[in-house]
Structure formats: C-alpha cells, structure tokens
Amino acid sequence: MKSIRYFLLVFILLFSGCNQPRLVFERPGSVDLRSELSAGKTIQLDGLYRFYPGVFLSQNPEATNYIAAPVPGPWDLYSLPGNKRMGPTGFGTFELEVKVPQAKDRLALDVSDIGTAYRLYIDGELVGEKGKAASDPARHRPEVGQEIYHFVSKGPLLDIRLEVSNFSYRKGGIWNPITIGPAGDIVRDDSLDRSIQILLIGILLIMGLYHSGFFLIRKQETSLFFFGVACFLIAVRELTLGPRLLPLLVPYFSWAAYLRLEYICFFLALPTFAYYLWALFPGYFSIMAARFFLFCGVVSTVFVCSSQPLLFSSIIPYFQILSLVFLLYGLGAAIRAALHGHSGARTILVSGGIMGLTVIHDALLLHYVVEGQRMVALGQIQFVVA
C-alpha cells in the first residue's frame, strides 16, 4: 500500500504541473494563435475577453459598450460603468477574436461549466447551446455541463461569442477554461479525462464494497462501515464533477437535482469521515466533535433539499471553512494517536495530510486563487488505498 500511495503522490505532483502557459492577448478580446494551431497544439483560451453586460449581441449587434473581463472566473465582481458591480445574476455576451491559420482545418472547442446557460456563436453562426440563455429570469433555464463543438475555420479571423445568462446560481459567467485545438486532439483529451475519472470512481466503489463486506463479517469494527459509506459518497459526488458522467448515465433529472446530489454527498461525507476517525481513535477524536459535524451536515442537507440553488449554493464557502476545521482537528487527533503509538495512526496522518493538501488546493482553485487541475479525487484515492 505504501508504494501505491507514493506513486499516487508523485502522480499528483506531476499532474499539478501540467498547466498550459498563459496566453498573451494583443488587446482585450483578441489573441493570435496561428503558430500554436499550426503546430497542432490544444490551447486554453484564458485571458481578457470583451464582455457586453446586459446585452445579447445576436439581438443588438450595434452594441459597443464593453468591459475587459478575465476568463475563466465568475462575473460577480466585474466593475461596470457607474461604479457598479455585475453581481451573481444577469446576462451578457463574451466575445473573443482568434487569429487562426489560413488552412481550413477542422477545429473544436471544449466548453464546460458556464453559469448557468449559454449560446455559442462562431463567425456569426449558432453552433450550440446549453440550457436556455435569456434576459428574462422566467425564460432562463439552467443547465451546466461539458460540450465539444466541431467547426471549420472560414478565414484567418475566428469570431467566438458566448451569450450567457444566470439567474439560478451564486456565480455567473465562464467558470472553467475554454480549450481550442485540432478536433482529433480535443476528443482524445476528453476521452482521457473521462477514462481517468471512471478509473478513480471504480477504485472508490471497489474500496467501498471491500470495507462494507468486511464490516458484515466483523461488525464490531464500525470504522469499516463508516469508511465504506464515505467511499460511496465520494464516488457518487465524483460522478457529478469534472466531465460530469452522471447526466450521461441518468439523463432524466434537472440540473438542480444533480447539483443537490453533489452538495448532499459533500455535506454527508464530512461527518462520515468524522465518525470514521472517532471509531479509529476514540480516545483522541471526540464523539462530541463527530456529532457536531453530523449536525452541520444534516442541517445543510435539509437546507439543500428545501431551497433553490441560488440560495443553497451560498453556503458552500462556509462548509469549506468547516471542512478546513475538520482537517485540522482530524490531523491533530492523528498526531496525538501517533505519538502514543496507536496502530495505523501514522498511515492516517500521512495519507490524511496529503488529502488535506488536495482539498485546500481545490478550494483555492474554486475561488480562482490558484490555477491548475482538480486534485482532491487523487488525494481521496491515495487515502482510501493507504
């Protein structure tokens, strides 16, 4: 198990260093990718876009008032004329002009997680949409997920427009990077991402079944039960993240239902881990602390089930703080147990510390403090196989 954990740690470090270099935009909303696309590279279109707040260019093509907007990132704090803020809800158009090679190669855009509905235009033609982008909240229909759009460049200048609206979530705008490149390479990278996620989910489910099966044989070891439940919760939550495999498996539910499932798994996984540590180290992890985390998780779950996404999504930052408190308290309990020679405490301390770092990394990533890839799934995997 140690060799597996060390291998995963090295993989995490290597994977976290796979960020693409930042593009240099000629001016807001304009970038030259002729050399990169000629070399067959895939490029993340991160930088300053032209953003027309409160305007859909397909309906008002003469609009000229725009601001330079950083992408990816939520539009909540965009500064608007008149010393105003965009706020979480609203609508507008993102525009980016891309200089491409003259050759009419088949290209693709990988678009994911735009909050919370959009229409994509390339060279003035509608090539796809997610949900129903609208200026009227009553006509807006949210839907979030990844899509790959294939197209052929018509000339040396590619005009990309995204008409986005959000009246359903605490953050609006383009949340994740948009990637452009040769169609074959975009599809290959997407297949690789999905394969990795399927592998990670499979490992979590197997470990959940493994520990649950052992609990049925040795029911006095309740730590096996809590650990198995935690593995199942994490596996289900992973289905709602990244490439979002769950809508492919169960395409009948609304975006709000998938979001509720994601949040509930997160809120219940924390107290489950708390009871797992209490069962392992009863003299060092307080039962009162475990009950406190359970209370917070249950209250948050009830709140999610009884309110709308625009409201219940606002509690995520507070629960992330609670998760940090749990990590610090749990690591403190593991340190005390290790100092007293408790069996397995050192393994929990090392693997839990690694997982804690990945949780902190992903929290910072979610708030756009750092750039990179999601790490918490890999951190959880090395923890469950430790």
C-alpha positions as CSV (number, residue, x, y, z in Angstrom):
1,M,0.0,0.0,0.0
2,K,2.9,2.4,0.7
3,S,4.2,2.0,-2.8
4,I,0.8,2.8,-4.2
5,R,0.5,5.9,-2.0
6,Y,3.9,7.1,-3.0
7,F,3.1,6.5,-6.7
8,L,-0.1,8.5,-6.4
9,L,1.7,11.3,-4.6
10,V,4.2,11.6,-7.5
11,F,1.3,11.4,-10.0
12,I,-0.4,14.3,-8.1
13,L,2.7,16.4,-8.2
14,L,3.3,15.7,-11.9
15,F,-0.4,16.3,-12.8
16,S,-0.5,19.6,-10.9
17,G,2.4,20.8,-13.0
18,C,0.7,20.2,-16.4
19,N,-0.8,23.8,-16.6
20,Q,-0.5,25.4,-20.0
21,P,1.4,28.7,-20.4
22,R,-0.7,31.8,-20.1
23,L,-1.7,33.4,-23.5
24,V,-0.6,36.9,-24.3
25,F,-3.6,38.8,-25.6
26,E,-2.9,41.6,-28.1
27,R,-5.8,43.6,-26.6
28,P,-8.9,42.6,-24.7
29,G,-10.9,40.2,-26.8
30,S,-8.1,39.4,-29.4
31,V,-5.4,36.7,-29.4
32,D,-3.1,35.3,-32.1
33,L,-2.9,31.5,-32.2
34,R,-1.6,31.0,-35.7
35,S,1.7,29.4,-34.6
36,E,0.1,27.3,-31.8
37,L,-2.6,25.9,-34.0
38,S,-0.2,25.3,-36.9
39,A,1.8,23.2,-34.6
40,G,-1.3,21.1,-33.7
41,K,-1.5,22.2,-30.1
42,T,-4.6,22.5,-27.9
43,I,-4.8,25.9,-26.1
44,Q,-6.8,27.1,-23.2
45,L,-8.3,30.5,-24.1
46,D,-7.6,32.2,-20.8
47,G,-7.3,35.9,-20.8
48,L,-9.3,39.2,-21.1
49,Y,-12.4,38.9,-23.2
50,R,-14.7,41.7,-24.3
51,F,-17.9,41.4,-22.2
52,Y,-21.0,43.3,-23.1
53,P,-23.1,43.4,-19.8
54,G,-26.9,43.3,-20.2
55,V,-26.6,42.7,-24.0
56,F,-27.0,39.8,-26.3
57,L,-25.1,40.7,-29.5
58,S,-27.4,38.5,-31.6
59,Q,-30.2,40.8,-30.7
60,N,-28.3,44.1,-30.5
61,P,-25.3,43.8,-32.9
62,E,-24.6,47.5,-32.8
63,A,-23.7,47.5,-29.1
64,T,-20.2,49.0,-28.4
65,N,-20.1,49.3,-24.6
66,Y,-17.9,46.5,-23.3
67,I,-15.5,45.9,-20.4
68,A,-12.3,43.8,-20.3
69,A,-13.4,40.6,-18.4
70,P,-11.0,38.0,-17.1
71,V,-11.9,34.4,-18.2
72,P,-12.2,32.0,-16.6
73,G,-13.8,33.4,-13.5
74,P,-17.2,34.5,-12.1
75,W,-18.6,37.7,-13.3
76,D,-19.8,38.7,-9.8
77,L,-17.2,41.3,-9.2
78,Y,-16.9,42.7,-12.7
79,S,-16.7,46.5,-12.4
80,L,-19.4,48.1,-14.6
81,P,-19.8,51.8,-15.7
82,G,-21.1,54.0,-12.9
83,N,-19.0,52.3,-10.2
84,K,-21.4,49.3,-10.1
85,R,-20.8,45.6,-9.7
86,M,-22.2,42.9,-12.0
87,G,-23.5,40.7,-9.2
88,P,-24.2,37.0,-9.5
89,T,-27.3,37.2,-11.6
90,G,-27.7,38.8,-15.0
91,F,-26.8,38.3,-18.7
92,G,-24.4,39.4,-21.3
93,T,-22.1,38.5,-24.2
94,F,-18.5,37.4,-24.1
95,E,-16.6,38.0,-27.4
96,L,-13.1,36.8,-28.5
97,E,-11.4,37.2,-31.8
98,V,-8.8,34.5,-32.6
99,K,-6.3,34.7,-35.4
100,V,-6.0,31.2,-36.9
101,P,-4.0,29.6,-39.8
102,Q,-5.3,30.2,-43.3
103,A,-5.8,26.4,-43.8
104,K,-9.4,25.4,-43.3
105,D,-8.6,22.8,-40.7
106,R,-11.3,21.0,-38.6
107,L,-11.1,22.5,-35.2
108,A,-13.0,22.1,-32.0
109,L,-13.9,24.0,-28.8
110,D,-14.2,22.2,-25.5
111,V,-16.6,24.2,-23.4
112,S,-17.5,23.3,-19.8
113,D,-19.2,24.8,-16.8
114,I,-20.6,28.1,-17.9
115,G,-23.0,29.6,-15.4
116,T,-25.7,28.7,-16.0
117,A,-26.9,28.8,-19.6
118,Y,-25.3,29.9,-22.9
119,R,-25.5,30.1,-26.6
120,L,-22.3,29.7,-28.7
121,Y,-21.8,31.6,-31.9
122,I,-18.8,31.0,-34.2
123,D,-18.4,33.5,-37.1
124,G,-22.0,34.6,-36.5
125,E,-23.5,31.1,-36.7
126,L,-25.2,29.4,-33.8
127,V,-23.2,26.2,-33.3
128,G,-24.7,25.1,-29.9
129,E,-26.3,26.0,-26.6
130,K,-26.6,24.7,-23.1
131,G,-29.8,25.3,-21.2
132,K,-31.8,28.4,-22.3
133,A,-30.0,31.7,-22.1
134,A,-32.4,34.6,-21.7
135,S,-32.6,38.2,-20.4
136,D,-35.9,37.3,-18.6
137,P,-35.4,35.2,-15.4
138,A,-38.8,33.5,-16.2
139,R,-37.5,32.2,-19.6
140,H,-34.0,31.3,-18.3
141,R,-33.4,27.5,-18.0
142,P,-30.2,26.5,-16.3
143,E,-28.0,23.6,-17.4
144,V,-24.3,23.1,-16.8
145,G,-22.1,20.5,-18.5
146,Q,-19.3,19.9,-20.9
147,E,-19.8,20.0,-24.7
148,I,-17.4,19.7,-27.6
149,Y,-18.2,21.8,-30.7
150,H,-16.6,20.9,-34.1
151,F,-16.3,23.6,-36.8
152,V,-14.1,24.6,-39.8
153,S,-12.5,28.0,-39.8
154,K,-13.7,30.1,-42.7
155,G,-10.8,32.5,-42.7
156,P,-7.8,33.9,-40.8
157,L,-10.0,35.5,-38.1
158,L,-12.3,33.4,-35.9
159,D,-15.1,35.3,-34.0
160,I,-16.3,33.5,-30.9
161,R,-19.3,34.8,-29.0
162,L,-20.9,33.3,-25.9
163,E,-24.3,34.7,-24.8
164,V,-24.6,33.8,-21.1
165,S,-27.3,34.3,-18.5
166,N,-27.5,33.3,-14.9
167,F,-30.5,33.6,-12.5
168,S,-30.0,30.3,-10.8
169,Y,-26.6,30.1,-9.0
170,R,-24.4,32.2,-6.7
171,K,-21.9,32.7,-9.5
172,G,-22.4,33.5,-13.1
173,G,-20.0,33.7,-16.1
174,I,-17.4,31.4,-17.6
175,W,-16.2,29.2,-14.7
176,N,-13.7,27.0,-16.4
177,P,-11.2,27.4,-19.3
178,I,-12.4,27.0,-22.9
179,T,-10.0,24.9,-25.0
180,I,-9.4,25.2,-28.7
181,G,-7.4,22.9,-30.9
182,P,-7.5,20.2,-33.7
183,A,-10.7,18.3,-33.4
184,G,-9.0,14.9,-33.0
185,D,-6.8,16.2,-30.2
186,I,-9.7,17.7,-28.3
187,V,-11.7,14.5,-28.5
188,R,-8.6,12.5,-27.4
189,D,-8.0,14.7,-24.4
190,D,-11.7,14.5,-23.4
191,S,-11.7,10.7,-23.7
192,L,-8.6,10.6,-21.5
193,D,-10.2,12.8,-18.8
194,R,-13.3,10.6,-18.8
195,S,-11.2,7.4,-18.6
196,I,-9.3,8.7,-15.6
197,Q,-12.5,9.7,-13.8
198,I,-14.1,6.3,-14.5
199,L,-10.9,4.6,-13.1
200,L,-11.0,6.8,-9.9
201,I,-14.7,6.2,-9.4
202,G,-14.2,2.5,-9.9
203,I,-11.4,2.4,-7.3
204,L,-13.7,4.2,-4.8
205,L,-16.6,1.9,-5.4
206,I,-14.4,-1.2,-5.0
207,M,-12.9,0.1,-1.8
208,G,-16.4,0.9,-0.5
209,L,-17.6,-2.6,-1.3
210,Y,-14.4,-4.1,0.2
211,H,-14.8,-2.3,3.6
212,S,-18.6,-2.8,3.7
213,G,-18.1,-6.5,3.1
214,F,-15.5,-6.8,5.9
215,F,-17.9,-4.9,8.2
216,L,-20.6,-7.6,7.6
217,I,-18.0,-10.1,8.8
218,R,-16.6,-8.1,11.7
219,K,-19.5,-5.9,12.8
220,Q,-17.7,-4.8,16.0
221,E,-15.3,-2.7,13.8
222,T,-17.5,0.2,13.0
223,S,-14.7,2.1,11.3
224,L,-15.1,-0.3,8.3
225,F,-18.7,0.8,8.0
226,F,-18.1,4.5,8.1
227,F,-15.1,4.2,5.7
228,G,-17.2,2.2,3.2
229,V,-20.1,4.8,3.3
230,A,-17.6,7.6,2.8
231,C,-16.2,5.8,-0.3
232,F,-19.6,5.5,-1.8
233,L,-20.5,9.2,-1.1
234,I,-17.2,10.4,-2.7
235,A,-17.8,8.1,-5.7
236,V,-21.3,9.4,-6.3
237,R,-20.1,13.0,-5.9
238,E,-17.3,12.4,-8.5
239,L,-20.0,11.4,-11.0
240,T,-21.3,15.0,-10.8
241,L,-17.9,16.8,-11.2
242,G,-15.4,17.3,-14.0
243,P,-16.7,15.5,-17.1
244,R,-20.0,15.0,-15.2
245,L,-20.7,11.4,-16.1
246,L,-23.9,11.1,-14.1
247,P,-26.1,13.1,-16.6
248,L,-24.9,10.6,-19.2
249,L,-25.9,7.7,-17.1
250,V,-29.2,9.2,-15.8
251,P,-30.2,11.9,-18.3
252,Y,-33.7,12.4,-16.9
253,F,-33.1,14.8,-14.0
254,S,-32.8,18.6,-13.9
255,W,-29.6,20.5,-13.3
256,A,-30.9,21.4,-9.9
257,A,-31.3,17.7,-9.0
258,Y,-27.7,16.9,-10.0
259,L,-26.5,19.9,-8.0
260,R,-28.4,18.9,-4.9
261,L,-26.9,15.4,-5.2
262,E,-23.4,16.8,-5.4
263,Y,-23.9,19.1,-2.4
264,I,-25.6,16.4,-0.3
265,C,-22.7,13.9,-0.9
266,F,-20.3,16.6,0.1
267,F,-22.2,17.6,3.3
268,L,-22.6,14.0,4.4
269,A,-19.1,12.8,3.6
270,L,-17.5,15.1,6.1
271,P,-19.4,13.8,9.2
272,T,-18.9,10.2,7.9
273,F,-15.2,10.8,7.9
274,A,-15.5,12.3,11.3
275,Y,-17.2,9.2,12.7
276,Y,-14.6,7.1,10.9
277,L,-11.8,8.9,12.8
278,W,-13.7,8.6,16.1
279,A,-14.1,4.8,15.5
280,L,-10.4,4.5,14.9
281,F,-9.1,6.8,17.6
282,P,-11.9,7.0,20.3
283,G,-9.5,8.4,22.8
284,Y,-8.3,11.2,20.6
285,F,-11.2,12.2,18.3
286,S,-14.1,13.4,20.5
287,I,-17.6,11.9,19.9
288,M,-18.9,15.4,20.6
289,A,-16.9,16.7,17.6
290,A,-18.2,13.9,15.4
291,R,-21.8,14.8,16.5
292,F,-21.2,18.5,15.8
293,F,-20.0,17.7,12.2
294,L,-23.0,15.4,11.8
295,F,-25.4,18.1,12.9
296,C,-23.8,20.6,10.5
297,G,-24.0,18.1,7.6
298,V,-27.7,17.1,8.3
299,V,-28.8,20.8,8.7
300,S,-27.0,21.7,5.4
301,T,-28.6,18.7,3.7
302,V,-32.1,19.7,4.8
303,F,-31.4,23.3,3.6
304,V,-30.3,22.0,0.2
305,C,-33.5,19.8,-0.1
306,S,-35.8,22.7,0.8
307,S,-34.4,25.6,-1.1
308,Q,-33.4,26.7,-4.6
309,P,-29.8,26.6,-6.0
310,L,-29.5,30.3,-6.0
311,L,-30.0,30.2,-2.2
312,F,-28.4,26.9,-1.0
313,S,-25.3,27.3,-3.2
314,S,-24.4,30.3,-1.0
315,I,-23.5,28.0,2.0
316,I,-20.6,26.3,0.2
317,P,-17.9,28.7,1.3
318,Y,-19.0,28.3,4.9
319,F,-18.9,24.5,4.6
320,Q,-15.4,24.7,3.1
321,I,-14.3,26.5,6.2
322,L,-15.9,23.8,8.3
323,S,-14.0,21.2,6.2
324,L,-10.8,23.0,7.0
325,V,-11.6,22.9,10.7
326,F,-12.3,19.2,10.4
327,L,-9.0,18.6,8.6
328,L,-7.0,20.5,11.3
329,Y,-8.9,18.7,14.2
330,G,-8.6,15.3,12.5
331,L,-4.9,15.7,11.8
332,G,-4.4,16.8,15.4
333,A,-6.1,13.7,16.7
334,A,-4.0,11.5,14.4
335,I,-0.8,13.3,15.6
336,R,-1.7,12.6,19.3
337,A,-2.6,9.0,18.4
338,A,0.7,8.5,16.6
339,L,2.7,10.0,19.5
340,H,1.1,7.4,21.8
341,G,1.9,4.6,19.4
342,H,-1.6,3.9,18.2
343,S,-1.7,1.3,15.4
344,G,-2.3,2.8,12.0
345,A,-2.1,6.4,13.2
346,R,1.0,7.3,11.2
347,T,-0.6,5.9,8.0
348,I,-3.7,8.0,8.6
349,L,-1.6,11.0,9.4
350,V,0.5,10.9,6.2
351,S,-2.4,10.0,3.8
352,G,-4.8,12.3,5.6
353,G,-2.2,15.2,5.3
354,I,-1.9,14.6,1.6
355,M,-5.6,14.5,1.1
356,G,-5.9,17.7,3.2
357,L,-3.5,19.5,0.9
358,T,-5.5,18.4,-2.2
359,V,-8.7,19.6,-0.5
360,I,-7.1,23.0,0.2
361,H,-5.8,23.2,-3.3
362,D,-9.2,22.6,-4.8
363,A,-10.8,25.1,-2.5
364,L,-8.3,27.7,-3.7
365,L,-8.9,26.6,-7.3
366,L,-12.6,27.1,-6.8
367,H,-12.1,30.6,-5.7
368,Y,-9.6,31.3,-8.5
369,V,-6.7,31.9,-6.2
370,V,-4.6,29.3,-7.9
371,E,-4.7,27.7,-11.4
372,G,-4.4,24.0,-12.3
373,Q,-6.4,20.8,-12.2
374,R,-8.7,19.3,-9.6
375,M,-6.6,17.3,-7.2
376,V,-9.0,16.2,-4.5
377,A,-10.1,13.0,-6.3
378,L,-6.5,11.8,-6.4
379,G,-6.0,12.8,-2.8
380,Q,-9.0,10.7,-1.8
381,I,-7.8,7.7,-3.8
382,Q,-4.4,7.6,-2.1
383,F,-6.2,7.9,1.3
384,V,-8.6,5.0,0.7
385,V,-5.8,2.7,-0.6
386,A,-3.4,3.6,2.2
